[in-house]
Amino acid sequence: HVDLSPVRELVSLQRRCSNNLNQVAIQANTYGAIYPEELAALQRDYAALWGPLSDLLKQLSALIEL
């Protein structure tokens, strides 16, 4: 048995980041309160976070299938 609680926490944090990014996008689209460059930077940061987490989850999935 493998303790996956740290992975669950990472996924939870990733969801929060996704929700935060979505709220910023809604705010920017509705009120124009954020510059397009800032939104693009947030999107790049989110993509940089998601890539490694996605790779980790794929590797864990492969281990579990064994």
OpenMM code with the backbone's topology and positions (N, CA, C; nanometers):
from openmm import Vec3, app, unit

residues = "HIS VAL ASP LEU SER PRO VAL ARG GLU LEU VAL SER LEU GLN ARG ARG CYS SER ASN ASN LEU ASN GLN VAL ALA ILE GLN ALA ASN THR TYR GLY ALA ILE TYR PRO GLU GLU LEU ALA ALA LEU GLN ARG ASP TYR ALA ALA LEU TRP GLY PRO LEU SER ASP LEU LEU LYS GLN LEU SER ALA LEU ILE GLU LEU".split()
positions = [
    Vec3(0.0840, -0.1185, 0.0000),
    Vec3(0.0000, 0.0000, 0.0000),
    Vec3(0.0884, 0.1246, 0.0000),
    Vec3(0.0438, 0.2224, -0.0750),
    Vec3(0.1191, 0.3467, -0.0877),
    Vec3(0.0357, 0.4600, -0.0295),
    Vec3(0.0998, 0.5434, 0.0514),
    Vec3(0.0317, 0.6605, 0.1086),
    Vec3(0.0299, 0.7712, 0.0030),
    Vec3(-0.0872, 0.7987, -0.0494),
    Vec3(-0.1011, 0.8996, -0.1534),
    Vec3(-0.1506, 1.0338, -0.1001),
    Vec3(-0.1505, 1.0514, 0.0297),
    Vec3(-0.2010, 1.1767, 0.0857),
    Vec3(-0.1239, 1.2994, 0.0360),
    Vec3(0.0096, 1.2925, 0.0198),
    Vec3(0.0790, 1.4102, -0.0359),
    Vec3(0.0343, 1.4418, -0.1794),
    Vec3(0.0076, 1.3386, -0.2557),
    Vec3(-0.0384, 1.3597, -0.3934),
    Vec3(-0.1778, 1.4210, -0.3921),
    Vec3(-0.2622, 1.3725, -0.3043),
    Vec3(-0.3964, 1.4304, -0.2936),
    Vec3(-0.3878, 1.5786, -0.2571),
    Vec3(-0.2961, 1.6124, -0.1691),
    Vec3(-0.2774, 1.7532, -0.1311),
    Vec3(-0.2300, 1.8351, -0.2510),
    Vec3(-0.1381, 1.7813, -0.3305),
    Vec3(-0.0925, 1.8515, -0.4513),
    Vec3(-0.2079, 1.8752, -0.5474),
    Vec3(-0.2903, 1.7757, -0.5668),
    Vec3(-0.4050, 1.7895, -0.6566),
    Vec3(-0.5016, 1.8944, -0.6014),
    Vec3(-0.5230, 1.8947, -0.4717),
    Vec3(-0.6099, 1.9939, -0.4099),
    Vec3(-0.5554, 2.1346, -0.4308),
    Vec3(-0.4258, 2.1514, -0.4106),
    Vec3(-0.3635, 2.2822, -0.4322),
    Vec3(-0.3735, 2.3241, -0.5785),
    Vec3(-0.3566, 2.2293, -0.6671),
    Vec3(-0.3669, 2.2590, -0.8096),
    Vec3(-0.5086, 2.3045, -0.8451),
    Vec3(-0.6073, 2.2405, -0.7867),
    Vec3(-0.7462, 2.2827, -0.8104),
    Vec3(-0.7682, 2.4255, -0.7626),
    Vec3(-0.7129, 2.4573, -0.6469),
    Vec3(-0.7271, 2.5941, -0.5957),
    Vec3(-0.6624, 2.6944, -0.6895),
    Vec3(-0.5453, 2.6601, -0.7418),
    Vec3(-0.4781, 2.7489, -0.8378),
    Vec3(-0.5641, 2.7679, -0.9618),
    Vec3(-0.6222, 2.6605, -1.0078),
    Vec3(-0.7088, 2.6671, -1.1256),
    Vec3(-0.8296, 2.7560, -1.0987),
    Vec3(-0.8911, 2.7388, -0.9837),
    Vec3(-1.0062, 2.8216, -0.9481),
    Vec3(-0.9681, 2.9685, -0.9372),
    Vec3(-0.8519, 2.9959, -0.8780),
    Vec3(-0.8057, 3.1341, -0.8652),
    Vec3(-0.7813, 3.1963, -1.0018),
    Vec3(-0.7193, 3.1221, -1.0895),
    Vec3(-0.6930, 3.1722, -1.2242),
    Vec3(-0.8245, 3.2000, -1.2961),
    Vec3(-0.9203, 3.1131, -1.2800),
    Vec3(-1.0505, 3.1333, -1.3428),
    Vec3(-1.1184, 3.2592, -1.2898),
    Vec3(-1.1115, 3.2812, -1.1598),
    Vec3(-1.1717, 3.4015, -1.1015),
    Vec3(-1.1047, 3.5282, -1.1536),
    Vec3(-0.9733, 3.5259, -1.1693),
    Vec3(-0.9016, 3.6407, -1.2239),
    Vec3(-0.9450, 3.6652, -1.3685),
    Vec3(-0.9600, 3.5577, -1.4446),
    Vec3(-1.0023, 3.5714, -1.5835),
    Vec3(-1.1428, 3.6301, -1.5927),
    Vec3(-1.2329, 3.5848, -1.5067),
    Vec3(-1.3689, 3.6388, -1.5051),
    Vec3(-1.3657, 3.7871, -1.4703),
    Vec3(-1.2894, 3.8226, -1.3693),
    Vec3(-1.2768, 3.9629, -1.3279),
    Vec3(-1.2229, 4.0481, -1.4424),
    Vec3(-1.1215, 3.9977, -1.5090),
    Vec3(-1.0597, 4.0732, -1.6179),
    Vec3(-1.1568, 4.0891, -1.7347),
    Vec3(-1.2279, 3.9833, -1.7673),
    Vec3(-1.3206, 3.9904, -1.8797),
    Vec3(-1.4426, 4.0756, -1.8487),
    Vec3(-1.4847, 4.0775, -1.7238),
    Vec3(-1.6038, 4.1518, -1.6859),
    Vec3(-1.5741, 4.2997, -1.6642),
    Vec3(-1.4666, 4.3273, -1.5905),
    Vec3(-1.4401, 4.4652, -1.5495),
    Vec3(-1.3148, 4.5248, -1.6128),
    Vec3(-1.2345, 4.4431, -1.6781),
    Vec3(-1.1117, 4.4933, -1.7377),
    Vec3(-1.0113, 4.5382, -1.6331),
    Vec3(-1.0182, 4.4806, -1.5149),
    Vec3(-0.9348, 4.5244, -1.4036),
    Vec3(-0.7944, 4.4650, -1.4056),
    Vec3(-0.7622, 4.3900, -1.5084),
    Vec3(-0.6298, 4.3293, -1.5161),
    Vec3(-0.5794, 4.3466, -1.6590),
    Vec3(-0.4517, 4.3720, -1.6721),
    Vec3(-0.3936, 4.3901, -1.8045),
    Vec3(-0.3750, 4.2549, -1.8724),
    Vec3(-0.3895, 4.2507, -2.0036),
    Vec3(-0.3732, 4.1240, -2.0769),
    Vec3(-0.2377, 4.0570, -2.0503),
    Vec3(-0.1338, 4.1371, -2.0325),
    Vec3(-0.0012, 4.0803, -2.0052),
    Vec3(0.0008, 4.0072, -1.8712),
    Vec3(-0.0714, 4.0619, -1.7733),
    Vec3(-0.0776, 3.9974, -1.6421),
    Vec3(-0.1532, 3.8652, -1.6509),
    Vec3(-0.2615, 3.8659, -1.7261),
    Vec3(-0.3384, 3.7432, -1.7431),
    Vec3(-0.2551, 3.6380, -1.8155),
    Vec3(-0.1820, 3.6799, -1.9179),
    Vec3(-0.0961, 3.5863, -1.9904),
    Vec3(0.0119, 3.5293, -1.8983),
    Vec3(0.0667, 3.6120, -1.8108),
    Vec3(0.1684, 3.5644, -1.7158),
    Vec3(0.1082, 3.4623, -1.6196),
    Vec3(-0.0131, 3.4881, -1.5723),
    Vec3(-0.0805, 3.3927, -1.4848),
    Vec3(-0.1039, 3.2603, -1.5568),
    Vec3(-0.1437, 3.2675, -1.6817),
    Vec3(-0.1675, 3.1452, -1.7586),
    Vec3(-0.0378, 3.0674, -1.7780),
    Vec3(0.0716, 3.1363, -1.8046),
    Vec3(0.2016, 3.0686, -1.8190),
    Vec3(0.2423, 3.0020, -1.6879),
    Vec3(0.2236, 3.0732, -1.5770),
    Vec3(0.2582, 3.0168, -1.4467),
    Vec3(0.1749, 2.8930, -1.4168),
    Vec3(0.0461, 2.8993, -1.4478),
    Vec3(-0.0407, 2.7852, -1.4254),
    Vec3(0.0041, 2.6666, -1.5102),
    Vec3(0.0365, 2.6916, -1.6355),
    Vec3(0.0836, 2.5837, -1.7235),
    Vec3(0.2131, 2.5235, -1.6697),
    Vec3(0.3002, 2.6073, -1.6156),
    Vec3(0.4260, 2.5580, -1.5588),
    Vec3(0.4008, 2.4718, -1.4358),
    Vec3(0.2979, 2.5021, -1.3597),
    Vec3(0.2633, 2.4214, -1.2429),
    Vec3(0.1983, 2.2900, -1.2841),
    Vec3(0.1108, 2.2956, -1.3838),
    Vec3(0.0346, 2.1773, -1.4196),
    Vec3(0.1210, 2.0705, -1.4840),
    Vec3(0.2177, 2.1093, -1.5662),
    Vec3(0.3020, 2.0122, -1.6363),
    Vec3(0.3668, 1.9100, -1.5441),
    Vec3(0.4449, 1.9536, -1.4455),
    Vec3(0.5085, 1.8574, -1.3550),
    Vec3(0.4092, 1.7743, -1.2742),
    Vec3(0.2999, 1.8355, -1.2320),
    Vec3(0.2006, 1.7598, -1.1559),
    Vec3(0.1362, 1.6538, -1.2442),
    Vec3(0.1061, 1.6888, -1.3667),
    Vec3(0.0479, 1.5927, -1.4601),
    Vec3(0.1433, 1.4752, -1.4835),
    Vec3(0.2722, 1.5054, -1.5009),
    Vec3(0.3712, 1.3993, -1.5198),
    Vec3(0.3766, 1.3075, -1.3980),
    Vec3(0.3742, 1.3659, -1.2797),
    Vec3(0.3774, 1.2865, -1.1563),
    Vec3(0.2565, 1.1942, -1.1475),
    Vec3(0.1390, 1.2481, -1.1775),
    Vec3(0.0188, 1.1664, -1.1708),
    Vec3(0.0227, 1.0525, -1.2723),
    Vec3(0.0760, 1.0769, -1.3901),
    Vec3(0.0890, 0.9713, -1.4903),
    Vec3(0.1843, 0.8611, -1.4410),
    Vec3(0.2956, 0.9010, -1.3799),
    Vec3(0.3907, 0.8038, -1.3286),
    Vec3(0.3299, 0.7224, -1.2158),
    Vec3(0.2558, 0.7864, -1.1273),
    Vec3(0.1903, 0.7142, -1.0188),
    Vec3(0.0845, 0.6188, -1.0729),
    Vec3(0.0144, 0.6620, -1.1727),
    Vec3(-0.0864, 0.5756, -1.2347),
    Vec3(-0.0224, 0.4522, -1.2944),
    Vec3(0.0919, 0.4701, -1.3593),
    Vec3(0.1633, 0.3557, -1.4178),
    Vec3(0.2096, 0.2603, -1.3078),
    Vec3(0.2535, 0.3116, -1.1943),
    Vec3(0.2977, 0.2271, -1.0840),
    Vec3(0.1813, 0.1472, -1.0255),
    Vec3(0.0678, 0.2116, -1.0150),
    Vec3(-0.0484, 0.1457, -0.9556),
    Vec3(-0.0978, 0.0327, -1.0466),
    Vec3(-0.0850, 0.0514, -1.1773),
    Vec3(-0.1302, -0.0515, -1.2720),
    Vec3(-0.0435, -0.1766, -1.2665),
    Vec3(0.0792, -0.1651, -1.2166),
    Vec3(0.1681, -0.2817, -1.2100),
    Vec3(0.1196, -0.3804, -1.1156),
] * unit.nanometer
topology = app.Topology()
chain = topology.addChain("A")
for resn in residues:
    res = topology.addResidue(resn, chain)
    for name in ("N", "CA", "C"):
        topology.addAtom(name, app.Element.getBySymbol(name[0]), res)
